[in-house]
């Protein structure tokens, strides 16, 4: 039987550790509400950051991206 993480959007996460707890802020950008992960984890001294824009499939929604976003920020 496969395991599904509580915040993975229903995607099987067999064999993976639990999803890390990462900050989330929803910010309006160009008329879209965009979820930004990991802002609270950045040190105050940081001067540059990289942005990874994650897109969900047409039949999915932003909740399906939560698991991968948290794992990328934690990594």
N, C-alpha and C positions, 0 to 999 in steps of 0.2 A: 504494500500500500504506500502511495507516495505522500510525502509531507508537504504542506503548504504553509509558508510563513504568514503570520497574521497581516503583515502590511506588504505582501508581495503582489497584490492585485489578482490573486488566484493562480499564480504561476507556481509550478512545482519547484521546490528548492531542495530536493533530495541531495544529501551529501554535503551541503553547504552549512557553515556555522550560522547561528542566528543573525538576523539583520541588525547591524549596529544602530544605535540611537543617534541620529544626526539632526541638527536644527533645520527647520523649514520655514521660509518666509514666502508669501505670495505677493508679488509685486506687479503692478500694471506696467506693461511695456508695449508701446505702439498699439494700444487698444486691446491687448491680450493680457489675461491674468496668467503670469508665469510663476511657477514654483521654483524657488532658488534654494538649493540645499547647501549647507555647510558654512554659511556666513558667520555664524557664531563661533565656529571652530577656527577661524582665521586669527592669527595673532595681530595685535594692533600695529606692529612694526612692518607688516607685509606691504610691499609697494606694487607688486604685480601678481595677477592671478590668471588662471586659464579658465575658459568656459567650455563646457561640453553640453551641447544642445541635444537633448534626447527627445526623439519623436516616437509616439506610440502608433500602433497600426490603426487603420481606419475603424475597425470594429472594437477597439479598446479605448481606454481613457487614461488620464494622468495617474490614476492609482496603480496602473500596471507598471509604471516606470519607477515607483517609489523604491522598490527593492534594489534595482540596479543602481539608481542614483546614490542611495545610502552606502552601498558597497564600494562604489567608485570613490566617494569622498573619504570614506574610512581608509581605503587602500593607500 
